Amino acid sequence: RSTVYFDSDLHKALKLKSAETGESTSAIVNEALRLVLSEDADDLQAFEERKKEPSMNFESFVRKLKKDGKL
């Protein structure tokens, strides 16, 4: 159990969605949190998969664009 303080407009939207869908506010918040955490997990996996790729800093990249005639 937790106490969560919502912005008043977000709280109103949550209550309206709950009334419209028949879902509890807890169920709606739990689903929203699952979605956000799932996106975070996807991002972490993408970072892990790409961590061995060579990196290039901004300055080098801009120089390469100029050299390649793209700037």
DSSP file (Angstrom, degrees, kcal/mol; ACC not computed):
  #  RESIDUE AA STRUCTURE BP1 BP2  ACC     N-H-->O    O-->H-N    N-H-->O    O-->H-N    TCO  KAPPA ALPHA  PHI   PSI    X-CA   Y-CA   Z-CA
    1    1 A R              0   0    0      0, 0.0     2,-0.3     0, 0.0     0, 0.0   0.000 360.0 360.0 360.0 145.5    0.0    0.0    0.0
    2    2 A S        -     0   0    0      2,-0.0     2,-0.5     0, 0.0     0, 0.0  -0.985 360.0-127.8-147.5 154.9    1.1    3.5   -0.7
    3    3 A T        -     0   0    0     -2,-0.3     2,-0.4     2,-0.0     0, 0.0  -0.939  29.3-172.4-104.0 127.9   -0.2    7.0   -0.6
    4    4 A V        -     0   0    0     -2,-0.5     2,-0.6     2,-0.0    -2,-0.0  -0.976  14.1-149.8-124.1 133.4    0.2    8.9   -3.9
    5    5 A Y        -     0   0    0     -2,-0.4     2,-0.3     6,-0.0     3,-0.0  -0.908  19.3-164.6-105.1 116.8   -0.6   12.6   -4.3
    6    6 A F        -     0   0    0     -2,-0.6     2,-0.1     1,-0.1    -2,-0.0  -0.684  30.9 -99.0 -98.5 150.8   -1.7   13.4   -7.9
    7    7 A D     >  -     0   0    0     -2,-0.3     4,-2.7     1,-0.1     5,-0.2  -0.422  44.3-114.7 -55.2 142.5   -2.0   16.7   -9.6
    8    8 A S  H  > S+     0   0    0      1,-0.2     4,-2.1     2,-0.2     5,-0.1   0.866 114.7  48.4 -59.5 -39.1   -5.6   17.7   -9.2
    9    9 A D  H  > S+     0   0    0      2,-0.2     4,-2.3     1,-0.2    -1,-0.2   0.894 112.4  48.7 -68.6 -38.1   -6.3   17.6  -13.0
   10   10 A L  H  > S+     0   0    0      2,-0.2     4,-2.5     1,-0.2    -2,-0.2   0.892 110.7  51.5 -66.0 -38.5   -4.6   14.1  -13.3
   11   11 A H  H  X S+     0   0    0     -4,-2.7     4,-2.5     2,-0.2    -2,-0.2   0.906 109.6  49.4 -64.6 -40.7   -6.6   12.9  -10.3
   12   12 A K  H  X S+     0   0    0     -4,-2.1     4,-2.6    -5,-0.2    -2,-0.2   0.927 111.6  48.9 -63.5 -44.4   -9.9   14.1  -11.9
   13   13 A A  H  X S+     0   0    0     -4,-2.3     4,-2.6     1,-0.2    -2,-0.2   0.899 110.9  51.2 -61.9 -40.4   -8.9   12.4  -15.2
   14   14 A L  H  X S+     0   0    0     -4,-2.5     4,-2.4     2,-0.2    -2,-0.2   0.923 111.3  46.9 -62.8 -45.2   -8.1    9.2  -13.3
   15   15 A K  H  X S+     0   0    0     -4,-2.5     4,-2.5     2,-0.2    -2,-0.2   0.907 112.9  49.4 -64.4 -41.5  -11.5    9.2  -11.5
   16   16 A L  H  X S+     0   0    0     -4,-2.6     4,-2.6     2,-0.2    -2,-0.2   0.919 111.9  48.2 -64.0 -43.1  -13.3    9.9  -14.7
   17   17 A K  H  X S+     0   0    0     -4,-2.6     4,-2.7     2,-0.2     6,-0.4   0.905 111.2  51.5 -63.4 -40.4  -11.5    7.1  -16.5
   18   18 A S  H  X S+     0   0    0     -4,-2.4     4,-2.1     1,-0.2     5,-0.3   0.925 112.3  45.4 -61.0 -45.3  -12.3    4.8  -13.6
   19   19 A A  H  < S+     0   0    0     -4,-2.5    -2,-0.2     1,-0.2    -1,-0.2   0.893 115.5  47.4 -65.7 -39.5  -16.0    5.7  -13.7
   20   20 A E  H  < S+     0   0    0     -4,-2.6    -2,-0.2     1,-0.2    -1,-0.2   0.886 122.0  32.9 -70.5 -39.2  -16.1    5.3  -17.5
   21   21 A T  H  < S-     0   0    0     -4,-2.7    -2,-0.2    -5,-0.2    -1,-0.2   0.666  98.0-127.7 -93.5 -18.1  -14.3    1.9  -17.6
   22   22 A G     <  +     0   0    0     -4,-2.1     2,-0.2     1,-0.3    -3,-0.1   0.519  67.1 130.0  79.8   3.9  -15.5    0.4  -14.4
   23   23 A E        -     0   0    0     -6,-0.4    -1,-0.3    -5,-0.3    -2,-0.2  -0.615  63.9-107.9 -87.3 151.0  -11.9   -0.3  -13.4
   24   24 A S     >  -     0   0    0     -2,-0.2     4,-2.0     1,-0.1     5,-0.2  -0.373  24.1-117.6 -71.4 157.2  -10.6    0.7  -10.0
   25   25 A T  H  > S+     0   0    0      1,-0.2     4,-2.6     2,-0.2     5,-0.2   0.877 117.2  56.1 -62.6 -35.4   -8.2    3.7   -9.8
   26   26 A S  H  > S+     0   0    0      1,-0.2     4,-2.8     2,-0.2    -1,-0.2   0.911 105.9  49.7 -62.1 -42.6   -5.6    1.2   -8.4
   27   27 A A  H  > S+     0   0    0      2,-0.2     4,-2.3     1,-0.2    -1,-0.2   0.900 111.9  48.5 -63.7 -40.7   -5.9   -1.0  -11.5
   28   28 A I  H  X S+     0   0    0     -4,-2.0     4,-2.3     2,-0.2    -2,-0.2   0.927 113.9  45.5 -65.4 -45.2   -5.5    1.9  -13.8
   29   29 A V  H  X S+     0   0    0     -4,-2.6     4,-2.5     2,-0.2    -2,-0.2   0.908 112.2  51.9 -65.5 -41.7   -2.4    3.2  -12.0
   30   30 A N  H  X S+     0   0    0     -4,-2.8     4,-2.4    -5,-0.2    -2,-0.2   0.916 111.2  47.3 -60.6 -43.3   -0.9   -0.3  -11.8
   31   31 A E  H  X S+     0   0    0     -4,-2.3     4,-2.3     2,-0.2    -2,-0.2   0.911 111.6  50.5 -65.7 -42.1   -1.4   -0.8  -15.6
   32   32 A A  H  X S+     0   0    0     -4,-2.3     4,-2.2     1,-0.2    -2,-0.2   0.916 111.6  48.1 -61.7 -42.5    0.1    2.6  -16.3
   33   33 A L  H  X S+     0   0    0     -4,-2.5     4,-2.7     1,-0.2     5,-0.2   0.896 109.4  52.9 -65.8 -39.9    3.1    1.8  -14.2
   34   34 A R  H  X S+     0   0    0     -4,-2.4     4,-2.3     1,-0.2    -1,-0.2   0.917 109.5  49.6 -59.9 -42.6    3.6   -1.6  -15.8
   35   35 A L  H  X S+     0   0    0     -4,-2.3     4,-2.1     2,-0.2    -2,-0.2   0.925 112.3  46.8 -63.0 -45.0    3.6    0.1  -19.3
   36   36 A V  H  X S+     0   0    0     -4,-2.2     4,-2.1     1,-0.2    -2,-0.2   0.925 114.2  46.9 -63.9 -44.8    6.2    2.7  -18.2
   37   37 A L  H  X S+     0   0    0     -4,-2.7     4,-2.4     1,-0.2    -1,-0.2   0.855 109.7  54.3 -67.5 -33.8    8.4    0.1  -16.6
   38   38 A S  H  X S+     0   0    0     -4,-2.3     4,-2.3    -5,-0.2    -1,-0.2   0.906 108.1  49.5 -64.6 -41.8    8.1   -2.2  -19.7
   39   39 A E  H  X S+     0   0    0     -4,-2.1     4,-2.4     2,-0.2    -2,-0.2   0.906 110.4  50.9 -62.1 -41.5    9.3    0.8  -21.8
   40   40 A D  H  X S+     0   0    0     -4,-2.1     4,-2.7     2,-0.2    -2,-0.2   0.911 109.0  50.8 -61.8 -42.2   12.2    1.3  -19.5
   41   41 A A  H  X S+     0   0    0     -4,-2.4     4,-2.2     2,-0.2    -2,-0.2   0.899 109.9  50.2 -63.1 -40.3   13.1   -2.5  -19.7
   42   42 A D  H  X S+     0   0    0     -4,-2.3     4,-2.3     2,-0.2    -1,-0.2   0.914 111.2  49.1 -62.6 -43.0   13.0   -2.2  -23.5
   43   43 A D  H  X S+     0   0    0     -4,-2.4     4,-2.5     2,-0.2    -2,-0.2   0.923 110.4  50.3 -62.4 -44.6   15.3    0.8  -23.4
   44   44 A L  H  X S+     0   0    0     -4,-2.7     4,-2.3     1,-0.2    -1,-0.2   0.892 110.6  49.9 -61.7 -39.5   17.7   -0.9  -21.1
   45   45 A Q  H  X S+     0   0    0     -4,-2.2     4,-2.5     2,-0.2    -1,-0.2   0.909 109.9  50.5 -65.3 -41.4   17.8   -4.0  -23.4
   46   46 A A  H  X S+     0   0    0     -4,-2.3     4,-1.6     2,-0.2    -2,-0.2   0.912 110.9  49.0 -63.4 -42.1   18.4   -1.7  -26.4
   47   47 A F  H  X S+     0   0    0     -4,-2.5     4,-0.8     1,-0.2    -1,-0.2   0.919 111.3  50.1 -61.6 -43.1   21.3    0.0  -24.6
   48   48 A E  H >< S+     0   0    0     -4,-2.3     3,-0.7     1,-0.2     4,-0.3   0.911 110.6  49.3 -62.2 -43.1   22.7   -3.4  -23.6
   49   49 A E  H 3< S+     0   0    0     -4,-2.5     3,-0.3     1,-0.2    -1,-0.2   0.794 118.0  40.1 -67.0 -27.6   22.5   -4.7  -27.2
   50   50 A R  H >< S+     0   0    0     -4,-1.6     3,-1.8    -5,-0.2    -1,-0.2   0.419  83.4  99.9-102.1   1.1   24.3   -1.5  -28.6
   51   51 A K  T << S+     0   0    0     -4,-0.8    -1,-0.2    -3,-0.7    -2,-0.1   0.745  82.3  52.3 -65.2 -22.2   26.9   -1.0  -25.9
   52   52 A K  T 3  S+     0   0    0     -3,-0.3    -1,-0.3    -4,-0.3    -2,-0.1   0.515  84.6 108.4 -90.6  -4.9   29.7   -2.6  -28.0
   53   53 A E  S <  S-     0   0    0     -3,-1.8    -3,-0.0     1,-0.1     2,-0.0  -0.445  82.7-101.8 -68.8 144.4   28.9   -0.4  -31.0
   54   54 A P        -     0   0    0      0, 0.0     2,-0.3     0, 0.0    -1,-0.1  -0.378  38.6-144.9 -64.6 145.7   31.6    2.2  -31.6
   55   55 A S        -     0   0    0     -3,-0.1     2,-0.4    -4,-0.1    -4,-0.0  -0.789  10.4-161.3-111.5 157.7   30.6    5.7  -30.5
   56   56 A M        -     0   0    0     -2,-0.3     2,-0.0     4,-0.0     0, 0.0  -0.999  18.4-127.2-137.7 133.0   31.4    9.0  -32.0
   57   57 A N     >  -     0   0    0     -2,-0.4     4,-2.1     1,-0.1     5,-0.2  -0.329  31.3-104.5 -77.0 166.2   31.3   12.4  -30.2
   58   58 A F  H  > S+     0   0    0      1,-0.2     4,-2.6     2,-0.2     5,-0.2   0.892 117.4  52.8 -57.9 -46.5   29.3   15.3  -31.7
   59   59 A E  H  > S+     0   0    0      1,-0.2     4,-2.1     2,-0.2    -1,-0.2   0.916 111.1  46.3 -60.0 -45.3   32.3   17.2  -32.9
   60   60 A S  H  > S+     0   0    0      1,-0.2     4,-2.2     2,-0.2    -1,-0.2   0.884 111.7  52.3 -64.4 -38.7   33.7   14.2  -34.8
   61   61 A F  H  X S+     0   0    0     -4,-2.1     4,-2.4     2,-0.2    -2,-0.2   0.911 108.9  48.9 -65.8 -42.7   30.3   13.5  -36.3
   62   62 A V  H  X S+     0   0    0     -4,-2.6     4,-2.3     2,-0.2    -1,-0.2   0.909 110.7  51.3 -64.2 -41.4   29.9   17.0  -37.6
   63   63 A R  H  X S+     0   0    0     -4,-2.1     4,-2.7    -5,-0.2    -1,-0.2   0.905 109.6  50.4 -60.5 -40.9   33.4   16.9  -39.1
   64   64 A K  H  X S+     0   0    0     -4,-2.2     4,-2.4     2,-0.2    -2,-0.2   0.912 108.7  51.6 -64.6 -42.2   32.5   13.7  -40.9
   65   65 A L  H  <>S+     0   0    0     -4,-2.4     5,-2.8     2,-0.2     6,-0.7   0.924 112.2  46.7 -58.6 -44.5   29.3   15.2  -42.2
   66   66 A K  H ><5S+     0   0    0     -4,-2.3     3,-1.5     4,-0.2     5,-0.2   0.928 112.3  49.7 -63.5 -46.5   31.2   18.1  -43.6
   67   67 A K  H 3<5S+     0   0    0     -4,-2.7    -1,-0.2     1,-0.3    -2,-0.2   0.861 109.5  51.8 -60.6 -37.5   33.9   15.8  -45.1
   68   68 A D  T 3<5S-     0   0    0     -4,-2.4    -1,-0.3    -5,-0.2    -2,-0.2   0.414 117.5-113.4 -81.8   2.0   31.2   13.7  -46.8
   69   69 A G  T < 5S+     0   0    0     -3,-1.5    -3,-0.2    -4,-0.2    -2,-0.1   0.705  84.0 121.2  75.6  20.1   29.6   16.8  -48.3
   70   70 A K      <       0   0    0     -5,-2.8    -4,-0.2    -6,-0.2    -5,-0.1   0.497 360.0 360.0 -93.9  -4.8   26.4   16.5  -46.3
   71   71 A L              0   0    0     -6,-0.7    -5,-0.2    -5,-0.2    -1,-0.2   0.318 360.0 360.0-124.8 360.0   26.9   20.0  -44.7
